[in-house]
Amino acid sequence: MRVDFYHLSRDPAPMALAQIAAKALEQGQRLFVVSDDDAQRAALSDALWSAAGFLANGEVGDRGAELQPVLIAPKVGPAANGAKVVALADGRWRDDALAFDRTMLFFDAATIDGARAAWRTLGERDDVERHYWKLVDGRWVVGP
């Protein structure tokens, strides 16, 4: 199981997620995106649709949700679209995310304490590979 920590220092989660999602979809992956904030879920959907080439997405419970390459939900649960990758866009760690093959946690200054706690806790597990990402000159790079 792989957990990627994305430190949002410049762009908000919707913009960063759209950039990361485009690369994941190019590789044939499907995404399950989680945020418990209604306004953020709407902003995530808008950012995905507005991305270059638009990134199709829908909400859990919508008609045809299982067909969406990106499925957005208020909580972690079974991915109706078959996604193996979950993105926690609201900066809140959830242990349920470990049921996926890969988890991406997007965090900013407001949620950094929770991200640090998750980093430490996950570091005690032998079955989790952690990676920290930061934005440098507009590109995501593995950080120290």
Contacts in CASP RR format, 6 or more apart in sequence:
PFRMAT RR
TARGET T0000
AUTHOR 0000-0000-0000
METHOD contacts of the structure
MODEL  1
MRVDFYHLSRDPAPMALAQIAAKALEQGQRLFVVSDDDAQRAALSDALWS
AAGFLANGEVGDRGAELQPVLIAPKVGPAANGAKVVALADGRWRDDALAF
DRTMLFFDAATIDGARAAWRTLGERDDVERHYWKLVDGRWVVGP
1 98 0 8 1.000
1 100 0 8 1.000
1 101 0 8 1.000
1 102 0 8 1.000
1 103 0 8 1.000
1 127 0 8 1.000
1 128 0 8 1.000
1 129 0 8 1.000
2 101 0 8 1.000
2 102 0 8 1.000
2 103 0 8 1.000
2 128 0 8 1.000
2 129 0 8 1.000
2 131 0 8 1.000
3 97 0 8 1.000
3 102 0 8 1.000
3 103 0 8 1.000
3 104 0 8 1.000
3 105 0 8 1.000
3 118 0 8 1.000
3 122 0 8 1.000
3 128 0 8 1.000
3 129 0 8 1.000
3 130 0 8 1.000
3 131 0 8 1.000
4 102 0 8 1.000
4 103 0 8 1.000
4 104 0 8 1.000
4 105 0 8 1.000
4 130 0 8 1.000
4 131 0 8 1.000
4 133 0 8 1.000
5 105 0 8 1.000
5 107 0 8 1.000
5 115 0 8 1.000
5 118 0 8 1.000
5 119 0 8 1.000
5 130 0 8 1.000
5 131 0 8 1.000
5 132 0 8 1.000
5 133 0 8 1.000
6 16 0 8 1.000
6 20 0 8 1.000
6 104 0 8 1.000
6 105 0 8 1.000
6 106 0 8 1.000
6 107 0 8 1.000
6 133 0 8 1.000
6 140 0 8 1.000
7 107 0 8 1.000
7 108 0 8 1.000
7 112 0 8 1.000
7 115 0 8 1.000
7 132 0 8 1.000
7 133 0 8 1.000
7 134 0 8 1.000
7 135 0 8 1.000
8 16 0 8 1.000
8 106 0 8 1.000
8 107 0 8 1.000
8 108 0 8 1.000
8 135 0 8 1.000
9 108 0 8 1.000
9 134 0 8 1.000
9 135 0 8 1.000
10 135 0 8 1.000
10 138 0 8 1.000
11 19 0 8 1.000
11 135 0 8 1.000
12 43 0 8 1.000
12 108 0 8 1.000
13 35 0 8 1.000
13 40 0 8 1.000
13 44 0 8 1.000
13 89 0 8 1.000
13 90 0 8 1.000
13 91 0 8 1.000
13 106 0 8 1.000
13 108 0 8 1.000
14 40 0 8 1.000
14 43 0 8 1.000
14 44 0 8 1.000
14 46 0 8 1.000
14 47 0 8 1.000
14 48 0 8 1.000
14 89 0 8 1.000
15 47 0 8 1.000
16 106 0 8 1.000
16 135 0 8 1.000
17 33 0 8 1.000
17 44 0 8 1.000
17 47 0 8 1.000
17 48 0 8 1.000
17 87 0 8 1.000
17 89 0 8 1.000
17 106 0 8 1.000
18 47 0 8 1.000
18 48 0 8 1.000
18 50 0 8 1.000
18 51 0 8 1.000
18 55 0 8 1.000
19 51 0 8 1.000
19 140 0 8 1.000
20 87 0 8 1.000
20 104 0 8 1.000
20 140 0 8 1.000
21 31 0 8 1.000
21 33 0 8 1.000
21 48 0 8 1.000
21 51 0 8 1.000
21 55 0 8 1.000
21 70 0 8 1.000
21 87 0 8 1.000
22 51 0 8 1.000
22 52 0 8 1.000
22 55 0 8 1.000
24 31 0 8 1.000
24 85 0 8 1.000
25 31 0 8 1.000
25 55 0 8 1.000
25 69 0 8 1.000
25 70 0 8 1.000
29 83 0 8 1.000
29 84 0 8 1.000
29 85 0 8 1.000
30 68 0 8 1.000
30 69 0 8 1.000
30 70 0 8 1.000
30 71 0 8 1.000
30 79 0 8 1.000
30 81 0 8 1.000
30 82 0 8 1.000
30 83 0 8 1.000
30 84 0 8 1.000
30 85 0 8 1.000
31 69 0 8 1.000
31 70 0 8 1.000
31 71 0 8 1.000
31 83 0 8 1.000
31 85 0 8 1.000
31 86 0 8 1.000
31 87 0 8 1.000
32 71 0 8 1.000
32 73 0 8 1.000
32 76 0 8 1.000
32 77 0 8 1.000
32 79 0 8 1.000
32 81 0 8 1.000
32 82 0 8 1.000
32 83 0 8 1.000
32 85 0 8 1.000
32 86 0 8 1.000
32 87 0 8 1.000
32 100 0 8 1.000
33 44 0 8 1.000
33 57 0 8 1.000
33 70 0 8 1.000
33 71 0 8 1.000
33 72 0 8 1.000
33 73 0 8 1.000
33 86 0 8 1.000
33 87 0 8 1.000
33 89 0 8 1.000
34 72 0 8 1.000
34 73 0 8 1.000
34 74 0 8 1.000
34 75 0 8 1.000
34 76 0 8 1.000
34 86 0 8 1.000
34 87 0 8 1.000
34 88 0 8 1.000
34 89 0 8 1.000
34 90 0 8 1.000
34 94 0 8 1.000
34 97 0 8 1.000
35 41 0 8 1.000
35 44 0 8 1.000
35 72 0 8 1.000
35 74 0 8 1.000
35 88 0 8 1.000
35 89 0 8 1.000
35 90 0 8 1.000
36 74 0 8 1.000
36 75 0 8 1.000
36 90 0 8 1.000
36 92 0 8 1.000
37 90 0 8 1.000
38 74 0 8 1.000
40 89 0 8 1.000
40 90 0 8 1.000
41 59 0 8 1.000
41 72 0 8 1.000
41 74 0 8 1.000
44 57 0 8 1.000
44 72 0 8 1.000
44 89 0 8 1.000
45 57 0 8 1.000
45 58 0 8 1.000
45 59 0 8 1.000
45 72 0 8 1.000
48 54 0 8 1.000
48 55 0 8 1.000
48 56 0 8 1.000
48 57 0 8 1.000
48 70 0 8 1.000
49 55 0 8 1.000
49 56 0 8 1.000
49 57 0 8 1.000
55 69 0 8 1.000
55 70 0 8 1.000
56 68 0 8 1.000
56 69 0 8 1.000
56 70 0 8 1.000
57 68 0 8 1.000
57 69 0 8 1.000
57 70 0 8 1.000
57 71 0 8 1.000
57 72 0 8 1.000
58 65 0 8 1.000
58 68 0 8 1.000
58 70 0 8 1.000
58 71 0 8 1.000
58 72 0 8 1.000
59 65 0 8 1.000
59 71 0 8 1.000
59 72 0 8 1.000
59 73 0 8 1.000
60 71 0 8 1.000
60 72 0 8 1.000
60 73 0 8 1.000
60 74 0 8 1.000
60 80 0 8 1.000
61 80 0 8 1.000
62 68 0 8 1.000
65 71 0 8 1.000
65 80 0 8 1.000
65 81 0 8 1.000
66 80 0 8 1.000
66 81 0 8 1.000
66 82 0 8 1.000
67 81 0 8 1.000
68 81 0 8 1.000
69 81 0 8 1.000
70 81 0 8 1.000
71 79 0 8 1.000
71 80 0 8 1.000
71 81 0 8 1.000
71 83 0 8 1.000
75 94 0 8 1.000
75 96 0 8 1.000
76 86 0 8 1.000
76 88 0 8 1.000
76 94 0 8 1.000
76 96 0 8 1.000
76 97 0 8 1.000
76 99 0 8 1.000
77 96 0 8 1.000
77 99 0 8 1.000
79 86 0 8 1.000
79 100 0 8 1.000
83 100 0 8 1.000
84 100 0 8 1.000
84 101 0 8 1.000
84 102 0 8 1.000
85 100 0 8 1.000
85 101 0 8 1.000
85 102 0 8 1.000
85 103 0 8 1.000
85 104 0 8 1.000
86 97 0 8 1.000
86 100 0 8 1.000
86 102 0 8 1.000
86 103 0 8 1.000
86 104 0 8 1.000
87 103 0 8 1.000
87 104 0 8 1.000
87 106 0 8 1.000
88 94 0 8 1.000
88 97 0 8 1.000
88 103 0 8 1.000
88 104 0 8 1.000
88 105 0 8 1.000
88 106 0 8 1.000
89 106 0 8 1.000
90 106 0 8 1.000
90 111 0 8 1.000
91 105 0 8 1.000
91 106 0 8 1.000
91 107 0 8 1.000
91 108 0 8 1.000
91 111 0 8 1.000
91 114 0 8 1.000
91 115 0 8 1.000
92 111 0 8 1.000
92 114 0 8 1.000
93 105 0 8 1.000
93 114 0 8 1.000
93 115 0 8 1.000
93 117 0 8 1.000
93 118 0 8 1.000
97 103 0 8 1.000
97 105 0 8 1.000
98 128 0 8 1.000
105 115 0 8 1.000
105 118 0 8 1.000
107 114 0 8 1.000
107 115 0 8 1.000
119 130 0 8 1.000
119 132 0 8 1.000
122 128 0 8 1.000
122 130 0 8 1.000
123 130 0 8 1.000
131 142 0 8 1.000
132 142 0 8 1.000
132 143 0 8 1.000
132 144 0 8 1.000
133 140 0 8 1.000
133 141 0 8 1.000
133 142 0 8 1.000
133 143 0 8 1.000
134 140 0 8 1.000
134 141 0 8 1.000
134 143 0 8 1.000
135 141 0 8 1.000
END
